Amino acid sequence: MAGLAVKINAVALKDDNAGELPDLIAWAHARGLDVTLIETMPMGEVEADRTDQYLSLTELRAELESFWTLSDLPLSTGGPARYVRVAETGGRLGFITPLSHNFCEACNRVRLTCTGTLHTCLGREDAADLRAVLRNGASDGELAEAIRAAVTAKPRGHDFHIGRALAPAVARHMSTTGG
């Protein structure tokens, strides 16, 4: 694979792919690929109700442990995933659990869109318009200060709670945020 480390991210959906996830993990691990599973997040106004598709990765992990040996890994990428080694496949498996296990206290991630919008939290309607800063003729130092101000204002946590409200936590879709 040309020296590239490849990781497959998959949103775990109760009705659509839950039964296929062990096969996906085994397939990827057989090819030396990591897999990270992600709980569905209430993002974007779409026609489908995410509440019906929510699958707790805590429950999925317990199911996987009924036929595989999972060992916690001390790996920390600075992101929200917690990693395990699957003894039977030799591969690494990540779990991103925004609903069943809030990970905000350790999150250092920000996302910069192609339009210059800097989001410091997926679960909040936060944003810093860096394109406007640049178009107003900002120096490198002023741009750095705008980024620093946005990161300093990073919220302590997201607002993802399936079942609390009918509307998603944020109106923007994940595809517009990047990810």
Backbone as a ProteinNet text record, in pm:
[ID]
protein_1_A
[PRIMARY]
MAGLAVKINAVALKDDNAGELPDLIAWAHARGLDVTLIETMPMGEVEADRTDQYLSLTELRAELESFWTLSDLPLSTGGPARYVRVAETGGRLGFITPLSHNFCEACNRVRLTCTGTLHTCLGREDAADLRAVLRNGASDGELAEAIRAAVTAKPRGHDFHIGRALAPAVARHMSTTGG
[TERTIARY]
81.2	0	85.3	196.1	280.2	319.5	326	367.6	263.6	141	34.1	-36.2	-66.4	-147.3	-292.9	-372.1	-512.1	-600.5	-700.2	-798.2	-935.6	-1022.5	-1159.9	-1247.6	-1321.6	-1420.3	-1557.4	-1637	-1771.7	-1866.6	-1976.1	-2079.8	-2160.1	-2173.2	-2247.1	-2395.9	-2473.9	-2617.6	-2692.4	-2780.2	-2848.9	-2916.1	-2990.7	-3065.4	-2992.3	-2903.1	-2843	-2715	-2628.5	-2500.9	-2449.6	-2523.6	-2474.5	-2430.5	-2505.6	-2471.9	-2350.9	-2313.1	-2200.5	-2069	-2075.3	-1954.2	-1844.6	-1875.7	-1766.8	-1697.4	-1774.5	-1714.5	-1628.2	-1673.6	-1594.7	-1462.9	-1468.8	-1348.1	-1251.8	-1302.3	-1216.8	-1156	-1235.6	-1186.6	-1074.3	-1097	-997.1	-870.4	-884.9	-767.7	-686.9	-752.8	-681.8	-595.2	-624.4	-548.4	-457.8	-445.3	-359.2	-417	-547	-613.9	-677.3	-669.4	-739.8	-884.7	-971.1	-1112.2	-1147.4	-1221.6	-1277.4	-1428.1	-1499.7	-1645.3	-1691.1	-1797.6	-1846.7	-1996.2	-2038	-2181.3	-2242	-2365	-2433.3	-2447.4	-2432.2	-2440.3	-2559.1	-2631.5	-2746.8	-2701.5	-2657.6	-2609.1	-2684.7	-2723	-2784.7	-2931.4	-3006.9	-3149.3	-3167.3	-3198.9	-3216.6	-3352.1	-3392.9	-3525.8	-3535.2	-3423.6	-3424.3	-3408.7	-3474	-3465	-3348.4	-3242.8	-3124.2	-3149.8	-3250.5	-3280.4	-3304.2	-3370.8	-3401.5	-3278	-3171.9	-3051.7	-2939.3	-2957.6	-2852	-2814.5	-2685.1	-2629.6	-2517.6	-2535.7	-2433.7	-2310.6	-2195.3	-2072.6	-2029.4	-2078.4	-2053.6	-2119.5	-2242	-2312.2	-2247.5	-2208.1	-2143.7	-2011.4	-1935.4	-1808.9	-1834.6	-1935.9	-1969.9	-2005	-2076.8	-2109.8	-1983.7	-1894.8	-1770.1	-1685.8	-1688.6	-1611.4	-1669.5	-1788.3	-1844	-1775.1	-1705.6	-1633.7	-1491.1	-1450.7	-1314.6	-1256.6	-1125.5	-1056.2	-1010	-1065	-1029.7	-946.3	-830.6	-741.5	-724.2	-750.6	-734.7	-590.5	-573.8	-442.3	-421.3	-300.8	-274.8	-259.4	-285.6	-269.5	-358	-298.9	-373.9	-331.5	-426.9	-398.1	-437.7	-488.3	-538.4	-681.6	-733.8	-872.5	-961.1	-1083.8	-1180.8	-1181	-1110.3	-1116.9	-1041.3	-1100.1	-1032.5	-1007.3	-885.9	-844.5	-828.5	-853.6	-830.5	-757.1	-690.9	-631	-724.7	-754.8	-836.1	-738.5	-729.7	-628.7	-642.6	-763	-785.1	-750.1	-756.2	-724.6	-589.7	-542.2	-418.2	-432.8	-553.7	-575.9	-616.8	-614.9	-652.9	-793.5	-873.4	-1011.8	-1034.3	-1090.6	-1120.2	-1269	-1301.9	-1441.8	-1453.4	-1541.8	-1572.4	-1716.2	-1732.9	-1860.9	-1915.2	-1961.7	-2008.8	-2135	-2209.1	-2332.5	-2320.7	-2262.6	-2256.9	-2141.3	-2037.2	-1923.7	-1867.4	-1908.2	-1864.2	-1712.7	-1647.3	-1500.9	-1446.7	-1531.4	-1493.5	-1372.5	-1355.5	-1246.4	-1109.4	-1098.5	-969	-959.3	-1063	-1065.7	-984.5	-894.1	-817.6	-838.1	-944.9	-968.3	-1041.5	-1003.2	-1075.9	-1086.1	-1179.9	-1196.4	-1203.5	-1124.5	-1122.7	-1186.9	-1296.8	-1364.5	-1291.8	-1327.8	-1266.3	-1305.6	-1405.9	-1447.9	-1388.2	-1297.6	-1229.2	-1300.2	-1399.1	-1469.2	-1400.5	-1363.2	-1297.6	-1400.8	-1431.7	-1523.8	-1438.6	-1468	-1390.5	-1464.9	-1590.1	-1667.5	-1771.9	-1779.6	-1880.2	-2021.8	-2037.6	-2170.4	-2218.6	-2153.1	-2192.9	-2193.3	-2275.3	-2281.1	-2175.5	-2055.5	-1944.9	-1880.7	-1815.5	-1742.1	-1662.3	-1545.9	-1465.3	-1444.5	-1477.4	-1466.8	-1326.1	-1236.5	-1098	-1084	-1173.3	-1170	-1191.4	-1286.3	-1311.7	-1189.8	-1123.5	-1002.2	-897.1	-877.6	-778.6	-818.3	-945.6	-991.3	-983.1	-981.3	-966.3	-819.6	-731.3	-590.2	-510.6	-553.4	-483.8	-341	-254.2	-115.9	-113.9	-1.1	12.8	-12.9	36.7	16.5	-130	-201.2	-345	-425.4	-386.5	-452.3	-427.5	-303.3	-270.8	-351.5	-369.3	-447.7	-595.1	-649.7	-789.2	-807.5	-710	-715	-703.7	-611.1	-591.2	-718.7	-783.3	-907	-1017.7	-1027.9	-1129.8	-1102.6	-977.2	-941.7	-959.8	-926.5	-944.8	-1092	-1180.5	-1324.9	-1388	-1305.7	-1356.7	-1444.8	-1568	-1656.8	-1604	-1647.1	-1604	-1666.6	-1774.9	-1839.6	-1943.6	-1980.9	-2081	-2221.1	-2318	-2457.3	-2530.3	-2468.6	-2530.8	-2608.7	-2737.8	-2822.5	-2939.3	-2930.9	-3043.2	-3157.4	-3276.2	-3393.7	-3437.8	-3350.7	-3386.5	-3472.9	-3447.7	-3522.7	-3542	-3637.5	-3662.3	-3561.6	-3509.6	-3415.6	-3274.3	-3188.3	-3048	-2978.7	-2868.3	-2792.4	-2743.2	-2703.1	-2659.6	-2725	-2752.4	-2820	-2726.3	-2594.9	-2503.1	-2478	-2460.6	-2431.6	-2283	-2249.1	-2109.5	-2028.9	-2089.2	-2016.7	-1975.9	-2046.7	-2007	-1901	-1889.3	-1791.3	-1657.3	-1663.3	-1542.6	-1531.6	-1523.8	-1513.8	-1579.7
-119	0	125	124.9	243.4	309.2	233.5	288.7	372.2	369.4	446.1	361.9	424.1	357.8	388.4	284.1	300.9	258.9	343.3	313.2	331.2	236.6	245	292.3	399.9	447.3	398.6	350.4	304	344.8	408.2	440.1	313.4	276	154.4	187.2	119.5	142.9	14.4	24.7	-91.8	-178.1	-115.9	-194.2	-215.4	-123.3	-128.7	-210	-208.1	-278.2	-351.8	-352.7	-414.5	-559.6	-634.5	-774.3	-793.9	-692.1	-700.9	-651.2	-584	-523.3	-623.8	-739.9	-836.8	-880.2	-899.7	-937.3	-824.3	-700.2	-585.2	-578.6	-596.2	-592	-703.2	-824.5	-938.1	-915.5	-866.3	-839.1	-736.2	-625.9	-519.3	-567.2	-635.6	-682.6	-782.8	-863.9	-959.4	-887.1	-761.3	-682	-579.9	-590.2	-499.6	-360.2	-348.2	-219.3	-206.9	-89.7	-62	-27.2	-47.1	-9.6	72.7	180	256	262.5	220.5	224.7	352	410.8	538.8	527.1	574.7	582.2	692.2	670	773.1	899.7	1013.5	1141.9	1220.4	1288	1366.2	1495.8	1480.7	1595.7	1604.9	1724.2	1748.7	1710.8	1791.6	1765.4	1675.8	1549.1	1449.9	1383.8	1310.5	1249.3	1129.2	1070.4	951.7	991.5	917.4	941.2	860.4	928.9	860.7	782.8	821.8	752.4	603.9	574.6	435.6	356.4	422.1	354.1	349.6	416.8	423.5	284	257.7	132.8	169.6	138.2	168.1	82.5	147.4	71.5	-1.4	40.2	-35	-173	-174.5	-302.1	-382.3	-315.7	-385.9	-447	-373.8	-428.2	-555.1	-553.2	-672.9	-789.5	-762	-868.1	-922	-831.9	-875.6	-959.2	-923.7	-998.7	-1136.3	-1165.5	-1299.4	-1399.5	-1349.7	-1442.4	-1398	-1278	-1231.8	-1185.5	-1185.1	-1133.4	-992.1	-896	-755.9	-707.3	-650.8	-598.5	-448.9	-372.2	-226.9	-191.7	-89.8	-40.7	98.8	131.5	264.7	372.2	338.7	431.6	554.3	670.7	795.4	879.6	909.2	990	1135.4	1166.8	1300.9	1316.8	1216.1	1219.3	1142.1	1121.1	1060.9	908	841.7	695.7	631.5	524.9	435.9	306.6	252.8	141.8	11.7	-98.4	-232.8	-312.6	-417.9	-516.4	-636.1	-687.7	-808.6	-924.9	-1008.5	-1115.8	-1210.4	-1245.3	-1345	-1293.9	-1162.8	-1107.3	-1036.4	-998.9	-923.9	-776.8	-735.1	-597.6	-504.5	-375.8	-272.9	-223	-203.4	-159.9	-39.9	66.4	186.4	201.9	268.8	298	448.4	515.3	656.1	661.9	705.7	692.1	826.6	911.8	1043.2	1038	929.2	920.7	831.5	713.4	623	654	720.7	758.2	889.5	998.6	1130.4	1139.5	1181.7	1186.4	1328.6	1425	1565.8	1610.1	1555.6	1601.7	1579	1485.6	1455.9	1500.7	1564.3	1600.1	1726.8	1716.7	1834.1	1863.1	1812.9	1823.4	1951.2	2006.4	2113.8	2073.3	2133.1	2102.2	2231.1	2237.2	2351.9	2309.7	2375.4	2341.1	2404	2358.8	2413.2	2558.3	2608	2747.4	2837.1	2783.7	2864.8	2876.2	2792.5	2793.5	2696.1	2744	2660.5	2621.6	2492.2	2438.8	2375.7	2409.1	2352.2	2240.8	2214.1	2104.7	2058.4	1926.7	1874	1894.3	1894.8	1899.1	2037.2	2139.2	2277.5	2358.5	2460.2	2550.8	2659.9	2620.8	2714.9	2734.6	2844.3	2863.6	2992.7	2988.7	3107.7	3119.5	3232.9	3254.2	3304.6	3212.2	3249.3	3308.1	3270.9	3329.5	3480.7	3523.5	3667.8	3737.1	3671.3	3728	3749.8	3648.5	3659.4	3764.4	3767.5	3863.9	4008	4025	4159.2	4199.7	4117.2	4153.1	4121.1	4025.2	3989.8	3944.3	3981.6	3932.6	3789.4	3721.6	3586.3	3586.7	3689.8	3700	3718.6	3798.8	3820.4	3694	3620.7	3493.8	3394.8	3387.6	3298.6	3336.8	3465.2	3510.5	3472.8	3480.2	3440.1	3290.8	3212	3067.5	3040.5	3107	3090.6	3128	3237.3	3280.7	3176.3	3117.6	3014.7	2891	2847.7	2728.6	2754.7	2874.9	2909.6	2905.4	2940.6	2939.8	2802.8	2702.1	2566.5	2523.7	2478.5	2439.6	2318.1	2305.5	2192.5	2060.8	2066.5	1942.8	1965.3	1856.6	1863.1	1854.5	1858.3	1855.9	1742.1	1625.5	1509.8	1430.4	1422.3	1343.4	1291.2	1169.7	1112.9	1091	1125.5	1104.3	1227.1	1325.5	1443.7	1539.4	1546.6	1638.9	1577.1	1627	1574.6	1628.3	1746.9	1807.4	1759.8	1757.3	1722.2	1829.5	1792.7	1886.8	2004.8	1978.9	2084.8	2062.9	2172.4	2162	2117	2148.4	2116.5	1965.3	1918	1777	1750.7	1629.8	1592.6	1617.6	1596.3	1613.8	1758.4	1854.9	1994.6	2035.4	1961	1991.1	1925.4	1814	1737.6	1618.5	1504.6	1385.4	1276.4
0	0	0	-63.3	-81.1	49.6	157.6	285.5	356.2	310.7	373.4	479.1	592	694.3	662.2	643.2	606.1	722.2	750.8	854.5	793.9	820	772	887	864.3	960.2	915.4	1010.3	978.4	1090.1	1051.7	1148.7	1173.1	1298.7	1336.1	1341.9	1259.7	1253.1	1287.4	1384.3	1440.1	1333.2	1242.4	1144.5	1012.9	977.5	844.7	835.1	938.1	921.3	1045.4	1153.2	1277.3	1256.1	1181	1157	1068	993.2	901.2	960.1	1074.7	1130.9	1164.2	1224.3	1247.8	1118	1011.2	882.7	826.6	841.2	796	871.7	1002.4	1085.8	1045	1030.8	992.6	854.5	760.5	625.3	629.1	699.6	705.4	774.4	886.3	960.3	878.6	797.3	711.7	608.1	582.4	485.9	553.1	686.3	761	782.2	770.2	785.3	923.8	982.7	1107.8	1076.3	1175.5	1164.4	1287.5	1266	1376.5	1357.5	1460.2	1458.9	1529.5	1478.2	1529.2	1556.4	1672.9	1699.5	1614	1569.7	1491.4	1575.2	1510	1579.4	1525.3	1612.2	1566.7	1499.3	1374.5	1297	1166.9	1130.3	1001.7	998.4	930.6	915.2	793.6	819.7	714	732.4	631.6	636.6	731	767.7	853.4	999.8	1087.7	1231.7	1287.1	1330.1	1380.5	1509.1	1582.9	1707.6	1681.8	1572.4	1539.2	1498.5	1454.7	1407.9	1511.8	1624.5	1725.1	1774.8	1776	1827.9	1924.1	2050	2149.9	2123.3	2110.8	2089.2	2215.8	2329.2	2452.3	2440.3	2390.1	2368.9	2256.4	2148.9	2038.4	2082.6	2163.3	2213.6	2294.7	2378.9	2457.9	2366.1	2258.8	2162.9	2095.7	2052	1987.9	2084.3	2212.5	2313	2340.1	2288.8	2305	2212.5	2108.4	2020	1988.5	2027.6	2009.8	2142.6	2152.2	2269.6	2238	2309.9	2288.5	2405.7	2376.3	2479.9	2458.7	2563.2	2555.1	2521.6	2436	2398.4	2457	2497.1	2551.9	2444.3	2319.8	2208.2	2225.4	2207.2	2210.9	2092.1	2006.4	1888.4	1910.2	2028.8	2055.8	2011.7	1946.5	1902.5	1997.7	1959.3	2049.3	2054.4	1965.6	1961	2077	2128.1	2223.1	2146.7	2160.9	2076.3	2153.9	2081.3	2133.5	2026.7	2069.7	1978.4	1978.1	1860.1	1847	1833.1	1937.6	1940.4	1821.8	1786.3	1681.3	1542	1520.2	1388.3	1388.5	1506.4	1517.7	1484.2	1449.9	1407.9	1520.3	1485.6	1581	1546.8	1652.5	1638.7	1729.2	1673.2	1750.1	1773	1882.4	1915.5	1941.4	1867.3	1892.1	1940.9	2065.2	2135.3	2184.6	2094.7	2138	2223.2	2219	2295.8	2418.7	2404.6	2519.4	2614.3	2565.4	2651.3	2599.2	2660.1	2617.4	2629.9	2523.7	2518.7	2514.5	2538.1	2518.2	2599.5	2718.3	2804.5	2743.1	2649.8	2589.5	2443.5	2391.7	2249.7	2224.2	2127.9	2087.9	1938.6	1882	1738.7	1701.2	1588.5	1522.3	1375.8	1304.1	1162.6	1083.3	978.8	889.6	758	720.5	595.9	477.2	359	236.9	213.4	284.3	269.1	376.9	458	557.6	690.9	715.5	843.3	937.6	1054.4	1155	1260.5	1267.3	1369.2	1478.9	1602.8	1713.2	1784.7	1745.4	1805	1705.1	1683.7	1591.7	1644.4	1775.5	1834.7	1871.9	1825.5	1855.1	1726.5	1725.1	1609.8	1623.9	1657.3	1669.9	1533.4	1513.9	1389.3	1394.7	1334.5	1314.1	1163.4	1107.3	963.5	929.7	904.1	873.8	733.8	644.1	509.3	518.4	601.6	617.7	676.6	770.4	829.8	720.9	637	529.5	425.9	390	288.2	337.9	469.3	525.8	536.9	478.4	472.2	597	674.6	799	771.6	863.3	858.3	910.1	895.6	950.2	1100.5	1168.8	1312.7	1349.4	1271.2	1297.2	1268.5	1164	1135.6	1249.7	1295.2	1407.2	1530.9	1555.3	1671.1	1655.6	1534.9	1510.9	1537.1	1494.5	1519.4	1669.3	1733.7	1878.2	1954.9	1914.6	1980.9	1964.2	1844.8	1821.3	1906.2	1910.1	1987.3	2137.4	2182.5	2323.7	2362	2268.3	2294.2	2271.6	2240.9	2216.7	2333.5	2305.7	2415.6	2491.6	2615.3	2699.1	2656.6	2582.2	2541.3	2433.6	2369.6	2263.8	2323.2	2235.2	2277.3	2207	2201.5	2137.7	2241.9	2223.6	2313.2	2231.2	2182.2	2108.4	2206.2	2162.1	2243.9	2321.1	2339.4	2414.8	2332.7	2206.2	2121.3	1983.8	1910.6	1776.5	1675.3	1699.1	1605.5	1634	1531.5	1554.9	1638.3	1700.5	1783.5	1701.2	1578.5	1487.5	1352.5	1281.2	1151.8	1040.2	1052.1	942.5	935.8	816.5	793.9	814.5	851.8	871.4	743.6	627.9	502.2	477.7	536.4	519.5	620.5	729.1	831.6	798.2	733.7	701.3	792.4	736.3	817.5	749.1
[MASK]
+++++++++++++++++++++++++++++++++++++++++++++++++++++++++++++++++++++++++++++++++++++++++++++++++++++++++++++++++++++++++++++++++++++++++++++++++++++++++++++++++++++++++++++++++++

